[in-house]
Amino acid sequence: MNLYEKTANKYGTTCIRVERGIRYAFECARKADACKKEVDHYIGFNYSSNSKSLSKMYLMLKREAEDEKSNA
C-alpha cells in the first residue's frame, strides 16, 4: 500500500485510483494478443493480486538489469 500512497501523492490522486489503474493495466496486458510471451514472462497469465504481479515484474526487471550489468 505504501507504493500506492507514494504514487498517489506524486500525481495528486488517491490510493484507490492508483490501485485500480494498476489492476486495469494488468488486465489489459493479459488480454492483449500481441504480447503474450512478454506478459507471461513479466506478470504471468494467472489473475493474482496486484502485489503478486508487481513483485514478479519487479524481480524479472531486476534480474534483467543485473544480467545487463554483469555482461557490460
Secondary structure, DSSP 4 states (H G I P E B T S, - for coil): -HHHHHHHHHHT--HHHHHHHHHHHHHHHHH-STTHHHHHHHT-SS---HHHHHHHHHHHHHHHHHHHHHH-
